[in-house]
């Protein structure tokens, strides 16, 4: 039976279930560059180049391995705006009798596939994506009956399941989590090797030209594109990280420096999320480096926790709670996202630097996302759905299943505490401790109120005060509210006055 196997843009893996189940002689592989997928949010120009180039390289690899590939480029002038339209046309074009596809990672696209399946006159099989460590069924079983769905408990179960960093049933090093060792600020002068950077080949250059012509209104630019776009180069990037940066990854995981965009971060998440790297294989490679003495336990554990802990956990939360999750707004925040999130034009150095890096690279590391852009958006009362759509658009590693819970839940606390036990809110002192941004800012971190004060300082207290009814019973904030209550009436009034003035002037 002749079978059509559509391959989606984030399914670029030889281990894809629909590929593994296919008979090469009786299968047509369909790749479609769809305008709808490129524009449902205005994805960063570098993200579009990355996805299109990875798709074209993967299709070429499969052709070289003897597969029949039908690849539809946007530059071909095809009229299929959606995956569903393309599938229907390809079935007729190739006279296929059935369709086999691996489930979509994003809810909206999976719903479209299910609707297509119901409408077709020929069979369509949608296979579970087994490239993840935890299945939907397993996560739902873990979540059932729990009052709190905390990542740490889930993480320990997955550690035991995979055997990663385990020693005869106990966690390596005698504890599950070494996060307390991963909060060191980075001093100027430390040598941080950059991630592996790849020179664009002809395929990537063609994608750059196409994106420059067709997506001029999208955020960012294609200048100095350096991401790996093949599994081979992504593996090189992994090995480069393990050799050059993993040893110091743990210590400086939460640090920020204005002149060091990457520090010891791997910048591998976009390769894992698109399919070029297998998450479990990445974790085993990191574990192997630790066991051979190539990295300390806090570095290896901290990195592995991000993948088998947070990555798998947020996927589980996403599918457990969708479609209503995207509408959660615990604080009833309604403020529009400030214009400078699209321009980096703000005198606040921490925000300007983090957003400019995002505009330039389609990348910022997790603390910049959580404690700078995310923290600020929450403190000023931004509509969490607008924050979510910004994060989804601007980062090369962002797909809704992984980005939405991290943004709406962890960053904005819009789910009311499903992901986090308290809001990730902080004043300027945290930013000053973990970065050198404040040294180069016109605002004074030492000033708590007034025109020259760091806005984080008074916005933090204003956020807590106006949301007291919803947060005062949180045991992790009890001491914080006691501190607020001890402040003099004059200081409190100044906090409210400064915050009101700042917010009224914000555009």
VOGU-3710 file (C-alpha; in Angstrom, 3 decimals, decimal comma):
1> xxxxxxxxxx> 0,000/0,000/0,000  1,501/3,312/-1,066  1,828/5,567/1,975  2,366/9,281/2,435  4,460/10,216/5,476  4,373/13,989/6,161  7,347/15,204/8,207  6,697/18,345/10,234  9,245/21,098/10,707  10,188/20,069/14,250
11> xxxxxxxxxx> 10,359/16,331/13,488  13,763/16,214/11,801  14,988/12,968/13,278  15,803/9,549/11,851  14,148/8,166/14,993  10,778/9,690/14,087  8,171/6,921/14,659  6,484/7,415/11,273  9,859/7,005/9,549  10,784/3,982/11,621
21> xxxxxxxxxx> 7,488/2,295/10,720  7,678/3,059/6,989  8,518/0,765/4,092  10,988/2,790/2,059  9,858/1,243/-1,217  6,204/2,075/-0,668  6,516/5,510/0,978  6,579/9,128/-0,132  7,943/11,593/2,438  6,281/15,005/2,333
31> xxxxxxxxxx> 7,966/18,209/3,517  6,066/21,481/3,160  7,224/24,993/3,906  3,881/26,486/4,952  3,154/30,172/5,194  0,692/29,538/8,032  3,351/27,859/10,168  5,802/30,679/9,512  3,378/33,469/10,351  0,903/32,385/13,059
41> xxxxxxxxxx> 3,230/34,475/15,193  5,896/36,654/13,586  8,790/34,299/14,193  12,290/35,742/14,393  14,034/35,859/11,013  16,882/33,658/12,265  14,396/31,135/13,629  12,769/30,886/10,203  16,137/30,443/8,490  17,027/27,777/11,031
51> xxxxxxxxxx> 13,817/25,779/10,588  13,734/25,985/6,784  17,413/25,147/6,425  17,149/22,202/8,825  14,132/20,907/6,897  15,935/21,124/3,565  19,090/19,491/4,893  17,134/16,650/6,488  15,128/16,051/3,323  18,363/15,941/1,335
61> xxxxxxxxxx> 19,823/13,407/3,778  16,769/11,166/3,418  16,949/11,377/-0,365  20,572/10,298/-0,203  19,473/7,324/1,887  17,092/6,252/-0,875  13,779/7,703/0,261  11,339/9,257/-2,191  10,958/12,842/-1,003  8,403/15,420/-2,118
71> xxxxxxxxxx> 9,703/18,772/-0,852  7,642/21,938/-1,376  9,553/25,186/-0,924  7,857/28,521/-0,427  9,901/29,757/-3,379  8,274/27,093/-5,578  5,093/29,152/-5,536  2,902/26,371/-4,133  -0,449/27,510/-2,723  -0,679/25,249/0,298
81> xxxxxxxxxx> -0,911/27,605/3,242  -1,488/24,802/5,720  -0,126/21,314/6,340  -3,611/19,879/5,859  -3,961/21,336/2,365  -0,550/20,022/1,423  -1,324/16,518/2,676  -4,566/16,308/0,720  -2,909/17,462/-2,486  0,072/15,111/-2,047
91> xxxxxxxxxx> -2,171/12,072/-1,554  -3,786/12,773/-4,927  -0,503/13,698/-6,622  1,232/10,474/-5,600  -1,891/8,242/-5,620  -1,332/7,190/-1,996  -3,797/4,928/-0,199  -3,061/6,084/3,345  -1,234/8,652/5,470  0,988/7,953/8,468
101> xxxxxxxxxx> 2,185/10,890/10,540  3,785/11,372/13,944  1,657/13,450/16,308  2,258/17,194/16,320  4,019/18,684/19,318  1,738/21,745/19,438  -1,925/21,511/20,405  -3,324/23,709/17,598  -1,607/21,662/14,879  -2,514/18,336/16,485
111> xxxxxxxxxx> -6,166/19,409/16,527  -5,927/20,232/12,826  -4,499/16,776/12,117  -7,294/15,115/14,084  -9,899/17,106/12,155  -8,242/16,129/8,892  -8,253/12,475/9,895  -11,995/12,604/10,590  -12,690/14,243/7,230  -10,617/11,945/5,000
121> xxxxxxxxxx> -11,960/9,125/2,878  -8,673/7,209/3,241  -6,999/5,923/6,436  -4,703/8,219/8,398  -2,651/6,913/11,318  -1,291/9,384/13,886  1,551/7,820/15,843  2,723/8,774/19,321  6,002/10,687/19,372  8,313/8,314/21,220
131> xxxxxxxxxx> 11,300/10,659/20,992  10,262/12,042/24,379  11,258/10,196/27,550  7,855/10,492/29,230  4,701/9,572/27,314  1,419/11,456/27,693  -0,048/8,432/29,451  2,843/8,189/31,891  2,695/11,876/32,801  -1,082/11,803/33,281
141> xxxxxxxxxx> -0,686/8,767/35,511  1,980/10,568/37,543  -0,195/13,696/37,863  -3,408/11,916/38,818  -4,501/12,579/42,383  -1,596/14,899/43,270  -2,410/18,161/45,011  0,783/19,739/43,687  2,463/18,919/40,383  5,998/19,891/41,359
151> xxxxxxxxxx> 8,789/19,372/38,863  11,233/18,131/41,493  9,092/15,074/42,279  8,637/14,319/38,588  12,358/14,769/37,950  13,309/12,190/40,571  10,994/9,639/38,989  12,529/10,209/35,551  16,052/9,988/37,006  15,172/6,570/38,391
161> xxxxxxxxxx> 13,506/5,530/35,135  16,492/6,476/32,974  19,222/5,631/35,483  20,922/8,946/34,756  23,311/9,974/37,526  22,126/7,106/39,702  24,291/4,890/41,881  22,689/1,620/42,996  19,286/3,235/43,348  20,532/6,418/44,976
171> xxxxxxxxxx> 21,320/9,761/43,353  24,942/10,319/42,416  26,647/12,578/44,930  24,125/11,788/47,649  21,489/14,348/46,637  19,044/14,845/43,808  19,566/18,521/43,162  22,714/20,665/43,241  20,971/23,907/42,356  22,346/25,712/45,418
181> xxxxxxxxxx> 25,819/25,324/43,889  24,690/26,849/40,579  24,090/30,454/41,588  27,506/32,051/41,408  27,867/35,471/39,793  30,465/35,656/37,036  33,245/38,177/37,479  34,673/40,078/34,533  37,722/38,402/33,050  36,528/34,772/33,102
191> xxxxxxxxxx> 37,133/33,019/29,785  33,842/31,794/28,336  34,332/29,951/25,022  31,560/30,691/22,515  29,271/27,895/21,284  30,320/26,153/18,095  29,438/28,392/15,156  28,809/26,989/11,683  29,323/28,811/8,418  26,163/28,884/6,270
201> xxxxxxxxxx> 26,319/26,556/3,251  24,452/27,058/-0,036  21,209/25,620/1,348  21,270/27,978/4,321  22,213/30,930/2,109  19,171/30,204/-0,069  16,988/30,182/3,045  18,475/33,474/4,205  17,659/35,034/0,839  14,102/33,698/0,961
211> xxxxxxxxxx> 13,450/34,911/4,511  14,874/38,336/3,718  12,455/38,653/0,797  9,309/37,049/2,170  9,375/37,933/5,878  10,614/41,509/5,977  8,180/42,522/8,716  9,353/39,838/11,133  11,477/40,568/14,161  15,274/40,369/14,056
221> xxxxxxxxxx> 17,458/39,829/11,016  19,437/37,091/9,276  22,850/38,745/9,653  25,693/36,557/10,974  23,602/33,384/11,039  25,665/30,608/12,674  23,348/27,842/13,936  24,031/24,243/12,986  21,436/22,951/10,537  22,326/19,243/10,339
231> xxxxxxxxxx> 22,448/16,452/12,904  26,167/16,058/12,194  26,931/19,676/13,029  24,578/19,654/16,014  26,549/16,685/17,387  29,722/18,706/16,880  28,124/21,534/18,846  27,280/19,113/21,667  30,840/17,805/21,831  32,184/21,362/21,738
241> xxxxxxxxxx> 29,987/22,310/24,690  31,024/19,290/26,734  34,711/19,943/26,156  34,747/23,732/26,429  31,825/24,868/28,588  30,245/22,038/30,596  32,904/22,182/33,358  31,783/25,716/34,330  28,139/25,451/33,284  26,882/24,682/36,766
251> xxxxxxxxxx> 28,722/27,434/38,613  27,622/30,210/36,266  24,270/28,841/35,140  22,376/31,852/36,553  24,981/34,544/35,863  24,672/37,409/33,363  27,369/39,607/31,811  26,690/42,385/29,339  29,651/41,466/27,106  29,201/37,684/27,357
261> xxxxxxxxxx> 26,048/36,544/25,616  26,510/32,809/26,095  28,757/32,347/29,160  28,859/28,554/29,687  25,441/27,799/28,213  25,181/25,085/25,598  22,774/26,788/23,131  21,661/23,266/22,196  17,937/23,523/22,985  16,960/24,521/19,448
271> xxxxxxxxxx> 18,753/21,432/18,102  16,997/19,145/20,585  13,565/20,688/20,026  13,739/20,438/16,238  14,982/16,841/16,288  18,669/17,137/15,343  19,760/15,878/18,765  18,125/13,135/20,823  17,474/14,386/24,397  18,337/11,136/26,142
281> xxxxxxxxxx> 21,500/10,714/24,083  22,540/14,262/24,991  22,017/13,520/28,685  23,969/10,266/28,512  26,833/12,068/26,780  26,908/14,644/29,583  26,729/11,917/32,222  29,622/10,113/30,557  31,699/13,297/30,658  31,038/13,593/34,394
291> xxxxxxxxxx> 31,943/9,965/35,089  35,222/10,414/33,198  36,104/13,474/35,264  35,325/16,001/32,552  32,800/18,005/34,579  31,735/18,388/38,238  28,497/16,907/39,522  26,739/20,259/39,879  27,319/20,986/36,181  26,200/17,571/34,935
301> xxxxxxxxxx> 23,178/17,377/37,231  22,099/20,944/36,506  22,238/20,375/32,760  20,497/16,995/32,832  17,763/18,408/35,079  16,935/21,023/32,439  16,260/18,289/29,877  14,760/15,287/31,682  13,301/17,505/34,393  11,978/20,789/33,045
311> xxxxxxxxxx> 11,696/19,902/29,359  9,737/16,702/29,910  7,749/18,194/32,784  6,508/21,269/30,907  5,500/19,097/27,966  3,405/17,011/30,345  1,787/20,093/31,880  1,079/21,517/28,420  -0,829/18,474/27,186  -2,531/17,919/30,540
321> xxxxxxxxxx> -3,917/21,471/30,693  -4,503/22,536/27,092  -6,471/24,153/25,537  -7,532/26,259/28,539  -4,001/26,785/29,831  -3,160/29,542/27,361  -6,021/31,668/28,743  -4,896/31,543/32,397  -4,409/34,979/33,968  -4,213/34,601/37,743
331> xxxxxxxxxx> -3,460/38,277/38,435  -5,898/39,565/35,779  -3,072/41,486/34,143  -4,102/43,496/31,077  -1,262/45,900/30,277  0,020/45,650/26,670  3,578/44,450/26,209  5,803/47,570/26,100  6,992/48,641/22,662  10,655/48,339/23,623
341> xxxxxxxxxx> 10,327/44,532/23,748  10,474/44,793/19,941  13,210/47,437/19,744  15,387/47,203/22,891  15,011/50,992/23,141  14,955/51,456/26,913  17,406/53,136/29,328  17,240/50,099/31,640  20,494/48,331/30,752  19,446/44,843/31,849
351> xxxxxxxxxx> 16,355/44,939/29,634  18,074/46,668/26,740  20,955/44,170/26,705  18,738/41,099/27,031  16,296/42,241/24,348  19,017/43,413/21,956  20,682/40,011/22,271  17,308/38,421/21,554  16,831/40,617/18,483  20,336/39,826/17,214
361> xxxxxxxxxx> 20,603/36,110/17,997  17,098/34,709/18,558  18,616/33,596/21,844  18,866/34,615/25,481  19,604/32,232/28,321  17,015/31,153/30,863  17,816/33,714/33,574  17,624/36,596/31,121  14,241/35,267/30,044  12,960/34,536/33,551
371> xxxxxxxxxx> 14,449/37,246/35,757  14,851/40,147/33,329  12,249/40,227/30,547  9,792/37,904/32,303  10,171/39,430/35,759  9,704/42,956/34,427  6,622/41,993/32,384  4,992/40,462/35,462  5,885/43,356/37,775  4,245/45,915/35,480
381> xxxxxxxxxx> 1,131/43,755/34,979  1,497/42,704/31,346  -1,176/40,486/29,804  0,472/37,026/30,073  -0,849/35,944/26,678  1,031/38,823/25,031  4,178/37,824/26,909  3,716/34,231/25,730  3,306/35,274/22,104  6,465/37,406/22,305
391> xxxxxxxxxx> 8,569/34,532/23,667  7,122/32,172/21,064  8,059/34,571/18,280  11,542/35,679/19,249  13,483/32,548/20,278  14,879/29,907/17,941  14,144/27,109/20,433  10,545/28,178/21,101  7,677/25,835/20,291  4,423/26,303/22,140
401> xxxxxxxxxx> 4,558/23,020/24,072  7,811/23,996/25,777  7,531/27,785/25,722  3,958/28,290/26,983  4,260/26,605/30,412  7,679/28,168/30,969  6,356/31,639/30,124  2,774/31,704/31,324  3,326/29,388/34,281  6,869/29,766/35,531
411> xxxxxxxxxx> 7,648/33,312/34,391  4,265/35,049/34,780  2,648/32,882/37,509  -0,527/33,170/35,435  -1,510/29,586/36,302  -1,710/30,541/39,987  1,094/28,262/41,116  0,738/25,046/39,148  4,385/25,179/38,063  5,988/27,401/40,680
421> xxxxxxxxxx> 5,475/27,573/44,411  5,787/31,372/44,270  6,114/34,068/41,607  9,606/34,612/40,202  9,492/38,264/41,202  12,624/40,146/42,211  13,889/43,656/42,696  17,092/45,182/41,444  19,299/43,568/44,094  18,991/40,155/42,457
431> xxxxxxxxxx> 19,967/41,558/39,063  22,899/43,415/40,596  24,106/40,288/42,377  23,934/38,046/39,320  25,123/40,468/36,620  27,182/43,534/35,756  24,237/45,280/34,099  23,695/47,726/36,944  27,219/49,168/36,696  26,404/50,484/33,223
441> xxxxxxxxxx> 22,868/51,704/33,857  21,719/55,300/34,310  19,433/54,151/37,136  20,985/53,639/40,581  20,596/50,228/42,114  21,337/51,702/45,548  18,354/54,048/45,352  15,036/52,489/46,310  12,725/55,324/45,280  12,888/58,509/43,246
451> xxxxxxxxxx> 13,546/59,401/39,614  17,031/57,852/39,597  16,091/54,661/41,440  16,187/51,318/39,644  12,556/50,765/38,574  12,770/47,107/39,641  13,206/48,285/43,237  9,845/50,004/43,600  7,937/47,946/40,993  8,724/44,798/42,991
461> xxxxxxxxxx> 7,044/46,112/46,128  4,185/47,628/44,151  3,502/44,232/42,543  3,418/42,509/45,932  1,233/45,180/47,487  -1,426/45,222/44,769  -1,561/41,402/44,680  -1,520/40,899/48,427  -4,952/39,270/48,517  -3,758/36,515/46,209
471> xxxxxxxxxx> -0,229/36,086/47,577  -0,233/36,829/51,308  -1,083/33,229/52,234  1,893/31,896/50,271  4,265/30,619/52,965  7,312/31,452/50,834  6,312/35,121/50,811  5,457/35,492/54,488  8,784/37,090/55,405  8,622/39,376/52,365
481> xxxxxxxxxx> 5,242/40,740/53,416  6,487/41,206/56,976  9,289/43,353/55,559  6,786/45,413/53,564  4,589/45,877/56,618  7,541/47,201/58,631  8,300/49,912/56,088  7,238/53,390/57,078  4,134/54,956/55,582  6,250/57,551/53,777
491> xxxxxxxxxx> 8,354/54,857/52,050  5,252/52,913/51,054  3,616/56,013/49,652  6,753/56,795/47,656  6,839/53,253/46,225  3,262/53,630/45,030  3,862/57,123/43,670  7,003/56,109/41,756  5,329/52,986/40,368  2,249/54,913/39,272
501> xxxxxxx> 4,405/57,533/37,562  6,595/54,931/35,845  3,648/52,887/34,614  1,793/55,936/33,335  4,794/56,895/31,207  5,395/53,378/29,882  4,468/52,709/26,272
//
